[in-house]
Amino acid sequence: MMNAIVATQPQGDEDIFAALAAQPADALLGLIALYRNDQRSGKIDLGVGVFRADDGSTPVMRSVKAAEKLLLQEQTSKSYLGPEGDAIYADLLAEIVLGGEQAQSDRITGVQTTGGTGALRLGAELLKRVRPNATVWISTPTWPNHGPIFIEAGVAVRSYRFYDVASATVDFEAMMEDLEHVAAGDIILLHGCCHNPTGATLSTQQWRIIANLCEERGLLPFIDLAYQGLGDGLDEDAAATRQLFAALPSAILAYSCDKNFGLYRERVGALWVQAPSPASAAIVRSNILSLARGLWSMPPDHGAAIVRVILETPDLRADWMIELAEMRSRINALRTALAAAHPDLAFIGDQRGMFAMLPLAPDAVVAMRREKGIYMAGNGRINIAGLTLPTIPAFVAGLAPHL
C-alpha cells in the first residue's frame, strides 16, 4: 500500500513568512517614479543609467533593428542552446573585448550570461567554490549592486578606497594602502573602464602597479566591463582588461552588452575566466556550466543572437561601430560643455563614460529636485547622457548654489 503524502499546513493564523523582514525599496526605482509624476516642463532626469539621445529617448540602434530583421527571416528554431548559450556570440565578442590573439588562448573559457549582473553572479558562485574563505574587495564608491551580488552568493565583501569626492580624483595612494591589507587568495573587483559612479580613470602606469600587486601577492582580479566603447573607443576601453589578462595567470571578466549595443531589456552579457593552463580552463568551464544550469538553466537567446549577427555581418558591424562612436561623441561633448560651464565642474572633462559624481550633500540633491526639477541619485551621481547642450545652462544654474 502506498504511503499517503500529507502536506503540512500552517496552523490557524500562523504566517509562514513571518521571519522575513521588509526590505527597503530601491532608491533609483523610487526616483523614476518621482520624475514620472513631476509635471514641470523643464525637469531633467540624470538618475537612470541608460544612454539617451538628444530628444531624451533611448533608441533601438539601427544595427540592432537590421540584425533582428535578419533573425526574423532566417532563424529556423527557438530550441534550447544549452547552459553555455550562443557559443559563436561568446567567441566573436571575446575578439572585441580581449583582442584577436588573446581571445584565441586555450587558457580562456567564456559563456553567455543573463546580462552583466548574471556574469557577476556566475563569477561569484564560481569563487565560492574555488575560494570559499576568500574576500572580494570592492571600490568605494561603486555600483550599488556589486556588494549584494557577492553577499547573496555567500562571498565575503570588504571595500577599498578609490575616489575622493572633494578633489574629484582617484585617490590611488589610499587605494594601494588599503590593498596592501588584502590577503593572498583574495579577489579585487575592478571597473575595466568608465567607472560607475565616478567616471574616473586609472592611468596605464596605475594599472601596471595593480597587475604587479596581483602577481606578487597572489590576488585574483575580477573585472567588470560594462561600458566598452563609451569612453575613448573599443580598444582603448579594453586596454586595462587586456593588460591584466596578459600579465597574470588567472583573471575573471564580467561583461555587459546593455550599453554599447543598447540591449538593456534583453539581458545580454558574458563571463570569461582565464586559468593557468588549458587543463585548468577545461575544469573551470565544466564548473561554470554546472553553476549556470542551476542559476538560469539556459540564458535567453534573442539579445545574444542580435550581437552575434551584428559581429559576424561586416556591414552591420561597421554600422554598429559608427553608432557607438556617435554615442561616445555625444557623451564626451556633454562632458566638455559641462567642464567649460563652471570652474568647479572642470574635472568632468577629464573623466569618461556615462557617469560623474558631484560633491553634493544629500540635502542639496533633494533641494535641486524639489526646487528645480533636477533628478539625480542621492550620492550625487549623475548620468551625463541625461543632459543636452541646451539643458546644461539650466542644470548648472540649479547646481551652482550647492557647489
C-alpha positions in Angstrom: 0.0 0.0 0.0 1.4 3.4 -1.0 2.0 5.9 1.8 -0.1 9.0 1.6 1.6 12.3 1.1 0.3 14.8 3.6 1.1 18.5 3.1 1.9 20.3 6.3 -0.3 23.4 6.6 0.1 26.4 8.8 -1.9 26.2 12.0 -4.6 28.9 12.5 -3.3 32.3 11.6 0.3 31.3 11.5 2.3 33.2 8.9 5.0 31.0 7.3 6.7 34.2 6.1 6.7 35.9 9.5 10.5 35.6 9.7 11.0 37.8 6.7 11.8 41.5 7.3 10.5 44.1 4.9 13.3 45.3 2.6 13.8 49.0 1.6 12.6 50.0 -1.8 15.3 50.6 -4.4 16.1 54.3 -4.3 16.7 54.6 -8.0 13.4 53.0 -8.8 11.7 55.4 -6.5 13.5 58.3 -8.3 12.0 57.1 -11.6 8.5 57.3 -10.1 9.1 60.8 -8.7 10.4 62.0 -12.0 7.4 60.5 -13.9 4.9 62.2 -11.6 6.6 65.6 -11.8 4.5 67.8 -14.1 7.1 70.5 -14.6 8.1 71.0 -18.2 11.8 71.8 -17.5 12.5 68.8 -15.4 15.8 67.0 -16.0 16.4 63.2 -15.5 20.0 62.4 -14.6 19.2 59.4 -12.5 18.5 56.4 -14.6 21.7 54.8 -16.0 20.7 54.5 -19.7 22.1 56.2 -22.8 19.8 59.0 -24.1 19.8 60.7 -27.4 19.3 64.5 -27.8 15.5 64.0 -27.8 15.6 62.2 -24.4 14.9 58.8 -25.9 16.8 55.6 -25.6 16.6 54.4 -29.2 17.0 51.0 -30.7 20.2 51.1 -32.7 20.0 50.7 -36.5 22.3 47.8 -36.5 20.1 46.1 -33.9 17.0 46.6 -35.9 18.8 45.2 -39.0 20.0 42.2 -37.1 16.5 41.5 -35.8 15.2 41.6 -39.3 17.7 39.0 -40.4 16.8 36.8 -37.5 13.1 37.1 -38.3 13.8 36.0 -41.8 16.5 33.3 -41.2 16.1 31.9 -37.7 14.7 28.4 -38.0 14.3 27.3 -34.4 13.7 28.5 -30.8 15.0 25.4 -29.3 17.4 25.4 -26.3 21.0 26.2 -26.9 22.3 24.8 -23.6 23.7 26.5 -20.4 26.6 28.0 -22.4 24.2 29.9 -24.6 25.3 31.1 -28.0 28.9 29.9 -28.3 29.6 31.9 -31.5 28.4 35.0 -29.8 30.9 34.4 -26.9 33.7 33.8 -29.4 33.0 36.8 -31.5 32.6 39.1 -28.5 35.8 37.8 -27.0 37.7 39.2 -30.0 36.2 42.7 -29.4 36.9 42.5 -25.7 40.3 40.7 -25.4 41.7 41.2 -28.8 42.2 38.6 -31.5 45.3 36.8 -30.3 44.4 36.8 -26.6 40.8 35.7 -27.3 42.2 32.5 -29.0 44.0 31.4 -25.9 43.1 27.9 -24.8 43.6 29.1 -21.2 40.5 31.3 -21.5 36.9 30.0 -21.4 33.7 32.1 -21.9 30.0 31.7 -21.8 26.9 33.8 -22.4 25.2 35.1 -19.3 21.9 36.8 -18.4 23.4 40.3 -18.6 26.4 41.7 -16.8 24.6 41.1 -13.5 24.3 37.4 -14.3 28.0 37.3 -15.3 29.0 38.8 -11.9 26.7 36.4 -10.0 28.1 33.4 -12.0 31.6 34.5 -11.2 30.7 35.0 -7.6 29.3 31.4 -7.4 32.5 30.1 -9.0 34.6 32.0 -6.4 32.5 30.4 -3.7 33.6 27.0 -5.0 37.2 27.7 -5.6 38.0 30.1 -2.7 35.2 29.7 -0.1 37.1 31.7 2.5 38.3 34.5 0.3 37.1 38.1 0.4 36.1 40.2 -2.6 37.4 43.8 -2.3 35.1 46.4 -3.9 35.9 50.0 -4.6 34.3 52.9 -2.6 32.2 54.1 -4.2 30.9 51.5 -6.7 27.8 50.4 -8.5 25.3 49.7 -5.6 24.5 46.2 -6.8 28.1 44.9 -6.6 28.0 44.2 -2.9 24.6 42.4 -2.8 25.6 40.2 -5.8 28.6 38.7 -3.9 26.9 38.7 -0.5 23.9 36.8 -1.8 26.3 34.3 -3.2 27.8 33.8 0.2 31.1 35.6 -0.6 32.7 37.9 2.0 33.0 41.6 0.9 35.2 44.4 2.0 35.9 47.8 0.5 39.0 49.7 -0.6 39.1 53.5 -1.1 39.1 54.6 -4.7 37.7 58.1 -5.3 38.0 61.3 -3.3 34.8 63.3 -3.9 36.1 66.6 -2.6 39.1 66.7 -5.0 37.2 64.7 -7.8 40.2 62.5 -8.4 41.2 58.9 -7.9 42.9 58.5 -4.5 45.4 56.0 -5.8 47.6 56.3 -2.7 44.7 55.4 -0.4 43.6 52.6 -2.8 47.1 51.0 -2.7 47.3 51.5 1.1 44.0 49.5 1.5 45.0 46.8 -1.0 48.2 46.2 1.0 46.0 44.6 3.6 44.4 42.2 1.1 45.2 38.6 1.9 46.8 36.1 -0.6 44.0 34.4 -2.5 41.6 37.4 -2.2 39.8 38.9 -5.1 39.9 42.6 -6.3 36.8 43.8 -8.2 37.9 46.4 -10.7 35.9 48.5 -13.2 37.6 47.9 -16.6 36.7 51.5 -17.8 34.2 54.3 -17.3 33.9 53.8 -13.5 30.4 53.7 -12.2 29.5 56.0 -10.5 32.5 58.4 -10.7 33.7 58.3 -14.4 37.2 58.4 -13.0 40.0 56.5 -14.8 43.3 54.9 -13.9 46.4 55.5 -15.9 48.3 52.8 -17.7 51.0 53.0 -15.1 48.5 52.6 -12.3 47.0 49.5 -13.9 50.5 48.2 -14.2 51.0 48.7 -10.5 47.8 46.8 -9.8 48.8 44.0 -12.0 52.2 43.7 -10.2 50.4 43.7 -6.9 48.2 40.9 -8.0 51.2 38.9 -9.2 53.3 39.5 -6.1 50.5 38.8 -3.6 48.6 36.0 -5.4 45.5 38.1 -5.8 42.8 37.4 -8.4 41.4 40.4 -10.5 37.7 40.3 -11.2 37.0 42.9 -13.9 33.6 44.4 -14.5 33.5 45.8 -18.1 30.1 47.3 -18.7 30.8 50.3 -20.9 33.3 49.3 -23.6 33.3 51.8 -26.4 31.6 54.6 -24.5 34.8 56.1 -23.1 37.6 56.5 -25.6 37.0 53.7 -28.0 36.6 49.9 -28.2 40.3 49.1 -28.0 41.1 52.0 -25.6 38.4 51.0 -23.2 39.5 47.3 -23.2 43.2 48.2 -22.7 43.3 47.7 -18.9 41.5 44.4 -19.2 43.9 43.1 -21.8 46.8 44.3 -19.8 45.7 42.3 -16.7 44.9 39.2 -18.7 48.3 39.4 -20.5 50.2 39.9 -17.2 48.6 37.4 -14.9 48.0 33.6 -14.9 44.4 33.9 -13.8 41.6 36.6 -14.1 37.9 36.8 -14.4 35.9 39.2 -16.6 32.2 40.0 -16.4 30.8 41.8 -19.5 27.6 43.6 -20.4 26.2 44.5 -23.8 23.4 46.6 -22.3 25.0 50.0 -23.0 27.2 49.6 -26.1 24.5 47.6 -28.0 21.5 49.4 -26.4 20.1 46.0 -25.3 19.1 46.9 -21.8 16.0 44.8 -21.5 17.4 41.8 -23.4 19.9 40.9 -20.6 23.0 40.2 -22.7 26.3 39.5 -21.0 29.2 37.1 -20.9 31.7 35.7 -18.4 35.3 34.8 -19.3 37.8 33.1 -17.0 41.5 32.8 -17.6 43.1 29.8 -15.9 46.8 29.0 -15.5 46.6 26.1 -18.0 44.3 24.7 -20.7 43.5 21.7 -18.5 42.5 24.0 -15.6 40.4 26.1 -18.0 38.5 23.0 -19.1 37.7 22.2 -15.4 36.7 25.8 -14.9 34.3 25.6 -17.8 32.7 22.4 -16.5 32.0 24.2 -13.2 30.7 27.3 -14.9 28.2 25.3 -16.9 27.1 23.4 -13.9 26.6 26.6 -12.0 24.8 28.3 -14.9 22.5 25.3 -15.1 21.4 25.8 -11.5 21.1 29.5 -11.8 19.1 30.0 -15.0 19.4 26.7 -16.9 19.6 28.3 -20.3 20.2 32.0 -21.0 17.8 34.0 -23.1 18.8 33.8 -26.8 17.4 36.8 -28.6 19.8 39.5 -27.4 22.9 37.4 -27.8 21.7 36.3 -31.3 21.4 40.0 -32.2 25.0 40.7 -31.1 26.2 37.6 -33.0 24.6 38.6 -36.2 26.0 42.2 -35.9 29.5 40.9 -35.3 29.5 38.3 -38.0 28.0 40.6 -40.7 30.6 43.1 -41.9 28.1 45.8 -42.9 26.2 45.6 -39.6 29.5 45.5 -37.6 30.7 48.6 -39.4 27.4 50.4 -38.8 27.3 49.4 -35.1 30.8 50.9 -34.7 29.6 54.1 -36.3 26.6 54.3 -34.0 28.8 53.6 -31.0 31.2 56.3 -32.0 28.2 58.7 -32.2 27.1 57.8 -28.7 30.6 58.2 -27.4 30.9 61.6 -29.1 27.7 62.8 -27.6 28.7 61.9 -24.1 32.2 63.4 -24.4 30.8 66.6 -26.0 28.5 67.0 -23.0 31.4 66.4 -20.7 33.4 69.1 -22.4 30.5 71.5 -22.2 29.9 70.8 -18.5 33.6 71.3 -17.8 33.5 74.7 -19.5 30.3 75.8 -17.9 31.6 76.2 -14.3 35.1 76.1 -12.8 34.0 73.5 -10.2 32.9 71.1 -13.0 36.3 71.2 -14.8 37.1 67.6 -13.6 34.2 66.2 -15.6 36.1 66.9 -18.9 38.9 64.6 -17.9 36.6 61.7 -16.9 34.9 59.1 -19.2 31.7 57.2 -19.5 28.1 58.0 -18.7 28.5 58.9 -15.1 30.1 61.6 -12.9 29.8 62.1 -9.1 29.2 65.7 -7.9 30.4 66.9 -4.5 26.8 67.3 -3.1 25.3 66.7 0.3 22.1 64.7 0.3 20.0 67.7 1.3 21.4 69.6 -1.8 20.3 66.7 -4.0 16.8 66.9 -2.5 16.7 70.7 -2.8 17.6 70.6 -6.5 14.9 68.0 -7.2 12.3 70.0 -5.2 13.1 73.5 -6.4 14.5 72.9 -9.9 13.1 69.5 -11.0 16.7 68.2 -11.4 16.7 64.5 -10.6 19.9 62.5 -9.6 20.9 59.7 -7.3 21.2 60.6 -3.6 25.0 60.3 -3.6 25.3 63.0 -6.3 25.9 60.6 -9.2 24.6 62.0 -12.5 24.0 60.3 -15.9 25.8 62.7 -18.3 23.7 61.4 -21.2 20.5 62.7 -19.5 21.6 66.2 -20.4 21.6 68.0 -23.7 23.6 71.0 -24.7 20.5 73.3 -24.4 19.7 72.0 -20.9 23.2 72.4 -19.5 22.8 76.1 -18.6 19.6 75.4 -16.5 21.4 72.4 -14.9 24.4 74.5 -13.9 22.3 77.3 -12.7 20.4 74.9 -10.4 23.6 73.3 -9.3 25.9 76.3 -8.7 24.4 77.4 -5.3 25.3 74.0 -3.9 28.9 73.7 -5.1 
